[in-house]
Amino acid sequence: MTTLSGPTQLFTVIALVSLPTVMYGGYALLGLLRKGRLTDKQRGFFRAGHAHAGVLLVLALVSLQLLAQGDLGEAARWIACFLLLFGILGQSGGLFLNLVPGRPGLAHGVTTGGAVLLAAAMLMTAWGIAVA
């Protein structure tokens, strides 16, 4: 088993601590749905934001294990971890920004930027495994 250290250990802790916040958000969504306080569009973006956040955090936990096993240098691991974190925040956070009226371009840009950061993190992780 690979021992986590440095950036992979720190970002694993961040991902694990973040998961209950996503779970609580899903619980809060249920309360809003029961009270009928959301429009269909808001409900869709709220669900999508939480679904993406949860799935991407689980992806992060797997990716961090792979980063720890790979052969990237310490600086490259820090970069990959930050790309992963900000990619998750951008990808799922952009969906929540769609709930802000009158700013659809901002939401699209943040979501797209998050996807690009996640892709870069995945490619760096793949490279680290390939050269190991």
C-alpha positions as CSV (number, residue, x, y, z in Angstrom):
1,M,0.0,0.0,0.0
2,T,1.2,3.5,-0.9
3,T,1.8,5.9,2.0
4,L,0.3,9.3,1.4
5,S,2.5,12.2,2.3
6,G,2.8,15.9,1.4
7,P,0.2,17.1,-1.1
8,T,-1.6,13.8,-1.6
9,Q,-2.1,13.4,2.2
10,L,-3.3,17.0,2.6
11,F,-5.7,16.9,-0.3
12,T,-7.0,13.5,0.7
13,V,-8.0,15.0,4.0
14,I,-9.6,18.0,2.3
15,A,-11.6,15.7,0.0
16,L,-12.8,13.5,2.9
17,V,-13.8,16.5,5.0
18,S,-15.6,18.0,2.0
19,L,-17.8,15.0,1.4
20,P,-20.0,15.6,4.5
21,T,-20.6,19.1,3.3
22,V,-21.8,17.8,0.0
23,M,-24.0,15.3,1.8
24,Y,-25.5,18.1,4.0
25,G,-26.2,20.1,0.9
26,G,-28.1,17.2,-0.5
27,Y,-30.1,17.0,2.7
28,A,-30.8,20.7,2.5
29,L,-32.0,20.2,-1.1
30,L,-34.5,17.6,0.1
31,G,-35.9,20.2,2.6
32,L,-36.3,22.8,-0.1
33,L,-37.9,20.3,-2.4
34,R,-40.5,19.3,0.2
35,K,-41.4,23.0,0.8
36,G,-41.7,23.7,-2.9
37,R,-39.3,26.7,-2.8
38,L,-37.4,25.9,-6.0
39,T,-38.3,26.2,-9.6
40,D,-37.7,23.2,-11.9
41,K,-34.7,25.0,-13.3
42,Q,-33.2,25.7,-9.9
43,R,-33.9,22.1,-8.8
44,G,-32.1,20.8,-11.8
45,F,-29.0,23.0,-11.2
46,F,-29.0,22.3,-7.5
47,R,-29.1,18.5,-8.1
48,A,-26.5,18.7,-10.8
49,G,-24.1,20.7,-8.7
50,H,-24.4,18.3,-5.8
51,A,-24.1,15.2,-8.0
52,H,-21.0,16.6,-9.7
53,A,-19.4,17.6,-6.4
54,G,-19.9,14.2,-4.9
55,V,-18.8,12.2,-7.9
56,L,-15.8,14.4,-8.5
57,L,-14.7,14.2,-4.8
58,V,-14.7,10.4,-5.1
59,L,-12.7,10.8,-8.3
60,A,-10.3,13.0,-6.4
61,L,-9.8,10.3,-3.7
62,V,-8.9,7.7,-6.4
63,S,-6.7,10.2,-8.3
64,L,-4.8,11.2,-5.1
65,Q,-4.0,7.5,-4.5
66,L,-2.7,7.2,-8.1
67,L,-0.7,10.4,-7.7
68,A,0.9,9.0,-4.6
69,Q,1.9,5.9,-6.5
70,G,3.1,7.7,-9.6
71,D,6.6,9.1,-10.3
72,L,5.8,12.8,-10.5
73,G,8.1,15.2,-8.5
74,E,6.9,16.9,-5.4
75,A,6.2,20.2,-7.2
76,A,4.2,18.4,-10.0
77,R,2.1,16.6,-7.4
78,W,1.3,19.9,-5.7
79,I,0.3,21.3,-9.0
80,A,-1.9,18.3,-9.9
81,C,-3.6,18.4,-6.5
82,F,-4.4,22.1,-6.9
83,L,-5.7,21.5,-10.4
84,L,-7.9,18.7,-9.0
85,L,-9.3,20.8,-6.2
86,F,-10.0,23.9,-8.2
87,G,-11.3,21.8,-11.1
88,I,-13.9,20.2,-8.8
89,L,-14.8,23.6,-7.3
90,G,-15.2,25.1,-10.8
91,Q,-17.0,22.2,-12.4
92,S,-19.6,21.8,-9.6
93,G,-19.6,25.5,-8.5
94,G,-20.4,26.7,-12.0
95,L,-23.6,24.7,-11.8
96,F,-24.6,26.5,-8.6
97,L,-23.7,29.8,-10.3
98,N,-26.6,29.1,-12.7
99,L,-28.9,29.8,-9.8
100,V,-27.7,33.5,-9.8
101,P,-30.1,35.4,-12.0
102,G,-28.7,37.3,-15.0
103,R,-25.2,35.7,-15.1
104,P,-25.4,32.7,-17.4
105,G,-22.1,33.5,-19.1
106,L,-20.2,33.5,-15.9
107,A,-21.6,30.1,-14.9
108,H,-20.7,28.6,-18.2
109,G,-17.1,30.0,-18.0
110,V,-16.6,28.7,-14.5
111,T,-17.9,25.2,-15.4
112,T,-15.8,25.1,-18.5
113,G,-12.7,26.3,-16.7
114,G,-13.3,23.6,-14.0
115,A,-13.5,20.9,-16.7
116,V,-10.2,22.1,-18.2
117,L,-8.5,22.1,-14.8
118,L,-9.8,18.6,-14.1
119,A,-8.6,17.4,-17.5
120,A,-5.1,18.8,-16.8
121,A,-5.1,17.0,-13.4
122,M,-6.1,13.7,-15.0
123,L,-3.4,14.0,-17.7
124,M,-0.8,14.8,-15.1
125,T,-1.9,11.8,-13.0
126,A,-1.8,9.6,-16.1
127,W,1.7,10.8,-16.9
128,G,2.9,10.1,-13.4
129,I,1.6,6.6,-13.6
130,A,3.0,6.0,-17.1
131,V,6.5,7.0,-16.1
132,A,6.5,5.1,-12.8
